[in-house]
Amino acid sequence: MKKPARFEDEADAEYRAAGRWYEGRVVGLGIEFFDAVDAALDQIARLPKAGALIRRVPVDLQVRRAPVKRFPYHVVYLETSSTIRVLAIAHDRRRPGYWTSRL
């Protein structure tokens, strides 16, 4: 059974800001970014334990990350009993671990 994704407010803002940035560079690229993130979220919903565990967070939290194809981003998430909590839509090369305060 697929669990629904629930974005933290900050993650939603990151998602939208990145999409706007890409759309501002090339018309249609923002939509492609949104589609790629949505595909990653669909994969996470089907196989939540497939994402790579993130080091340097408490082991009992099981925070994971999944790549966003074609874009230098990953989805940082935590599986709960009823949902997938999206903690960040994080750029691969900017401020690693900045989202840990959201735990």
C-alpha positions in Angstrom: 0.0 0.0 0.0 1.3 3.4 -1.0 1.7 6.0 1.7 0.9 9.6 0.9 3.6 12.2 1.0 3.3 15.1 3.4 5.6 18.0 2.8 7.0 20.0 5.6 6.4 23.7 4.9 10.1 24.4 4.3 10.3 21.4 1.9 7.3 22.7 0.0 8.9 26.1 -0.3 12.1 24.6 -1.6 10.2 22.5 -4.2 8.3 25.5 -5.5 11.4 27.8 -5.5 13.5 25.4 -7.4 10.7 24.8 -10.0 10.4 28.6 -10.4 14.1 28.9 -10.8 14.3 26.3 -13.5 11.2 27.7 -15.3 12.9 31.1 -15.3 15.9 29.7 -17.1 14.1 27.6 -19.7 10.4 27.6 -20.4 9.0 24.1 -19.5 12.1 23.1 -17.4 10.3 23.9 -14.2 7.5 21.5 -15.1 10.1 18.9 -15.9 11.6 19.4 -12.4 8.2 19.1 -10.8 7.6 15.9 -12.8 11.0 14.5 -11.8 10.4 15.2 -8.1 6.9 13.7 -8.4 8.4 10.5 -9.9 10.9 10.3 -7.0 8.0 10.7 -4.6 6.0 7.9 -6.4 9.0 5.6 -6.1 9.4 6.5 -2.4 5.7 5.8 -1.8 6.0 2.4 -3.4 9.4 1.4 -1.8 10.0 3.7 1.2 12.9 1.7 2.5 14.8 1.8 -0.8 16.2 5.3 -0.2 19.7 5.6 1.2 19.9 6.1 4.9 21.4 9.4 5.9 24.3 9.4 8.3 24.7 11.8 11.2 21.1 11.7 12.2 19.8 9.5 15.1 19.6 5.9 13.9 16.1 5.4 15.3 14.7 8.1 12.9 15.7 6.2 9.7 15.9 9.4 7.6 16.5 8.6 4.0 17.2 10.3 0.7 16.2 9.5 -2.9 17.7 11.2 -6.0 15.7 13.3 -8.4 16.6 12.2 -11.9 18.1 14.7 -14.3 18.5 17.4 -11.5 21.1 17.9 -8.8 18.5 17.4 -6.0 17.3 14.7 -3.7 14.2 14.2 -1.6 15.0 13.8 2.1 12.2 11.9 3.9 11.1 10.0 6.9 8.6 7.2 6.8 6.0 7.2 9.6 3.3 4.7 10.3 0.8 6.6 8.0 2.8 8.9 5.7 6.0 9.8 4.1 7.2 13.1 5.7 9.2 15.1 3.1 11.8 17.0 5.1 13.6 18.7 2.3 14.0 19.0 -1.5 17.7 19.5 -1.1 20.3 20.5 -3.7 23.1 18.0 -3.9 25.9 20.6 -3.6 24.5 23.3 -1.3 24.6 23.4 2.5 24.7 19.7 3.3 22.5 18.8 6.3 20.9 22.2 6.6 17.5 20.5 7.0 18.4 18.5 10.2 16.7 21.1 12.4 13.4 19.9 10.9 13.7 16.6 12.7 
